[in-house]
């Protein structure tokens, strides 16, 4: 599934409506409902006459029209400029970047969970700062799984029917992108509260846990 199509379909659902903060989208309910309505119109454009998502057109022209239409609806909804760009950014995160960001998430979570046992180079005080900052962001999996399992609206059923061969497709995508966004938001906050030397030690600890991160552009971007 195309990344932009994924975020459009996800934001169109009722079950995800109260989970937008996991992406860093702290908009009022009225704005969220307006965006949701707009995304449903974009879903219609994505599908055209297709009854299954996999039978939709994936031409460059259609994808370009989808992004243009989405931006139009986001602006019309009074969504903040930063959040317009954030939604479009999430819709452009390709698989390789998703994979590397998930690796950063896994390394950070491992460090938070096991502390000095995982990385002796970190002091107890630094680990506690990292842990406290990480835990200030909601644990996405429990929230999303509960919301998805409680879905009941006709629109949510229609969206699920578009990928009947993979019933939990959008939930899987939501789990991935919320982990990514938690990681990005955490790093932004960590850079603010940690001293440069402490932040440097922290990133070295992540590389010691996941050596592949040493050559990752994603980690460089986060720094």
Secondary structure as a PSIPRED ss2 file (coil, helix, strand):
# PSIPRED VFORMAT (PSIPRED V4.0)

   1 X C   1.000  0.000  0.000
   2 X C   1.000  0.000  0.000
   3 X H   0.000  1.000  0.000
   4 X H   0.000  1.000  0.000
   5 X H   0.000  1.000  0.000
   6 X H   0.000  1.000  0.000
   7 X H   0.000  1.000  0.000
   8 X H   0.000  1.000  0.000
   9 X H   0.000  1.000  0.000
  10 X H   0.000  1.000  0.000
  11 X H   0.000  1.000  0.000
  12 X H   0.000  1.000  0.000
  13 X C   1.000  0.000  0.000
  14 X C   1.000  0.000  0.000
  15 X C   1.000  0.000  0.000
  16 X C   1.000  0.000  0.000
  17 X H   0.000  1.000  0.000
  18 X H   0.000  1.000  0.000
  19 X H   0.000  1.000  0.000
  20 X H   0.000  1.000  0.000
  21 X H   0.000  1.000  0.000
  22 X H   0.000  1.000  0.000
  23 X H   0.000  1.000  0.000
  24 X C   1.000  0.000  0.000
  25 X C   1.000  0.000  0.000
  26 X C   1.000  0.000  0.000
  27 X C   1.000  0.000  0.000
  28 X C   1.000  0.000  0.000
  29 X H   0.000  1.000  0.000
  30 X H   0.000  1.000  0.000
  31 X H   0.000  1.000  0.000
  32 X H   0.000  1.000  0.000
  33 X H   0.000  1.000  0.000
  34 X H   0.000  1.000  0.000
  35 X H   0.000  1.000  0.000
  36 X H   0.000  1.000  0.000
  37 X H   0.000  1.000  0.000
  38 X H   0.000  1.000  0.000
  39 X H   0.000  1.000  0.000
  40 X H   0.000  1.000  0.000
  41 X H   0.000  1.000  0.000
  42 X H   0.000  1.000  0.000
  43 X H   0.000  1.000  0.000
  44 X H   0.000  1.000  0.000
  45 X H   0.000  1.000  0.000
  46 X H   0.000  1.000  0.000
  47 X H   0.000  1.000  0.000
  48 X C   1.000  0.000  0.000
  49 X C   1.000  0.000  0.000
  50 X C   1.000  0.000  0.000
  51 X C   1.000  0.000  0.000
  52 X C   1.000  0.000  0.000
  53 X H   0.000  1.000  0.000
  54 X H   0.000  1.000  0.000
  55 X H   0.000  1.000  0.000
  56 X C   1.000  0.000  0.000
  57 X C   1.000  0.000  0.000
  58 X C   1.000  0.000  0.000
  59 X C   1.000  0.000  0.000
  60 X H   0.000  1.000  0.000
  61 X H   0.000  1.000  0.000
  62 X H   0.000  1.000  0.000
  63 X H   0.000  1.000  0.000
  64 X H   0.000  1.000  0.000
  65 X H   0.000  1.000  0.000
  66 X H   0.000  1.000  0.000
  67 X H   0.000  1.000  0.000
  68 X H   0.000  1.000  0.000
  69 X H   0.000  1.000  0.000
  70 X H   0.000  1.000  0.000
  71 X H   0.000  1.000  0.000
  72 X H   0.000  1.000  0.000
  73 X H   0.000  1.000  0.000
  74 X H   0.000  1.000  0.000
  75 X H   0.000  1.000  0.000
  76 X H   0.000  1.000  0.000
  77 X C   1.000  0.000  0.000
  78 X C   1.000  0.000  0.000
  79 X C   1.000  0.000  0.000
  80 X C   1.000  0.000  0.000
  81 X H   0.000  1.000  0.000
  82 X H   0.000  1.000  0.000
  83 X H   0.000  1.000  0.000
  84 X H   0.000  1.000  0.000
  85 X H   0.000  1.000  0.000
  86 X H   0.000  1.000  0.000
  87 X H   0.000  1.000  0.000
  88 X H   0.000  1.000  0.000
  89 X H   0.000  1.000  0.000
  90 X H   0.000  1.000  0.000
  91 X C   1.000  0.000  0.000
  92 X C   1.000  0.000  0.000
  93 X C   1.000  0.000  0.000
  94 X C   1.000  0.000  0.000
  95 X H   0.000  1.000  0.000
  96 X H   0.000  1.000  0.000
  97 X H   0.000  1.000  0.000
  98 X H   0.000  1.000  0.000
  99 X H   0.000  1.000  0.000
 100 X H   0.000  1.000  0.000
 101 X H   0.000  1.000  0.000
 102 X H   0.000  1.000  0.000
 103 X H   0.000  1.000  0.000
 104 X H   0.000  1.000  0.000
 105 X H   0.000  1.000  0.000
 106 X H   0.000  1.000  0.000
 107 X H   0.000  1.000  0.000
 108 X H   0.000  1.000  0.000
 109 X H   0.000  1.000  0.000
 110 X H   0.000  1.000  0.000
 111 X H   0.000  1.000  0.000
 112 X H   0.000  1.000  0.000
 113 X H   0.000  1.000  0.000
 114 X H   0.000  1.000  0.000
 115 X H   0.000  1.000  0.000
 116 X H   0.000  1.000  0.000
 117 X H   0.000  1.000  0.000
 118 X C   1.000  0.000  0.000
 119 X C   1.000  0.000  0.000
 120 X C   1.000  0.000  0.000
 121 X C   1.000  0.000  0.000
 122 X C   1.000  0.000  0.000
 123 X C   1.000  0.000  0.000
 124 X H   0.000  1.000  0.000
 125 X H   0.000  1.000  0.000
 126 X H   0.000  1.000  0.000
 127 X H   0.000  1.000  0.000
 128 X H   0.000  1.000  0.000
 129 X H   0.000  1.000  0.000
 130 X H   0.000  1.000  0.000
 131 X H   0.000  1.000  0.000
 132 X H   0.000  1.000  0.000
 133 X H   0.000  1.000  0.000
 134 X H   0.000  1.000  0.000
 135 X H   0.000  1.000  0.000
 136 X C   1.000  0.000  0.000
 137 X C   1.000  0.000  0.000
 138 X C   1.000  0.000  0.000
 139 X C   1.000  0.000  0.000
 140 X H   0.000  1.000  0.000
 141 X H   0.000  1.000  0.000
 142 X H   0.000  1.000  0.000
 143 X H   0.000  1.000  0.000
 144 X H   0.000  1.000  0.000
 145 X H   0.000  1.000  0.000
 146 X H   0.000  1.000  0.000
 147 X H   0.000  1.000  0.000
 148 X H   0.000  1.000  0.000
 149 X H   0.000  1.000  0.000
 150 X C   1.000  0.000  0.000
 151 X C   1.000  0.000  0.000
 152 X C   1.000  0.000  0.000
 153 X C   1.000  0.000  0.000
 154 X H   0.000  1.000  0.000
 155 X H   0.000  1.000  0.000
 156 X H   0.000  1.000  0.000
 157 X H   0.000  1.000  0.000
 158 X H   0.000  1.000  0.000
 159 X H   0.000  1.000  0.000
 160 X H   0.000  1.000  0.000
 161 X H   0.000  1.000  0.000
 162 X C   1.000  0.000  0.000
 163 X C   1.000  0.000  0.000
 164 X C   1.000  0.000  0.000
 165 X C   1.000  0.000  0.000
 166 X C   1.000  0.000  0.000
 167 X C   1.000  0.000  0.000
 168 X C   1.000  0.000  0.000
 169 X H   0.000  1.000  0.000
 170 X H   0.000  1.000  0.000
 171 X H   0.000  1.000  0.000
 172 X H   0.000  1.000  0.000
 173 X H   0.000  1.000  0.000
 174 X H   0.000  1.000  0.000
 175 X H   0.000  1.000  0.000
 176 X H   0.000  1.000  0.000
 177 X H   0.000  1.000  0.000
 178 X H   0.000  1.000  0.000
 179 X H   0.000  1.000  0.000
 180 X H   0.000  1.000  0.000
 181 X H   0.000  1.000  0.000
 182 X H   0.000  1.000  0.000
 183 X H   0.000  1.000  0.000
 184 X H   0.000  1.000  0.000
 185 X H   0.000  1.000  0.000
 186 X H   0.000  1.000  0.000
 187 X H   0.000  1.000  0.000
 188 X H   0.000  1.000  0.000
 189 X H   0.000  1.000  0.000
 190 X H   0.000  1.000  0.000
 191 X H   0.000  1.000  0.000
 192 X H   0.000  1.000  0.000
 193 X H   0.000  1.000  0.000
 194 X C   1.000  0.000  0.000
 195 X C   1.000  0.000  0.000
 196 X H   0.000  1.000  0.000
 197 X H   0.000  1.000  0.000
 198 X H   0.000  1.000  0.000
 199 X H   0.000  1.000  0.000
 200 X H   0.000  1.000  0.000
 201 X H   0.000  1.000  0.000
 202 X H   0.000  1.000  0.000
 203 X H   0.000  1.000  0.000
 204 X H   0.000  1.000  0.000
 205 X H   0.000  1.000  0.000
 206 X H   0.000  1.000  0.000
 207 X H   0.000  1.000  0.000
 208 X H   0.000  1.000  0.000
 209 X H   0.000  1.000  0.000
 210 X C   1.000  0.000  0.000
 211 X H   0.000  1.000  0.000
 212 X H   0.000  1.000  0.000
 213 X H   0.000  1.000  0.000
 214 X H   0.000  1.000  0.000
 215 X H   0.000  1.000  0.000
 216 X C   1.000  0.000  0.000
 217 X H   0.000  1.000  0.000
 218 X H   0.000  1.000  0.000
 219 X H   0.000  1.000  0.000
 220 X H   0.000  1.000  0.000
 221 X H   0.000  1.000  0.000
 222 X H   0.000  1.000  0.000
 223 X C   1.000  0.000  0.000
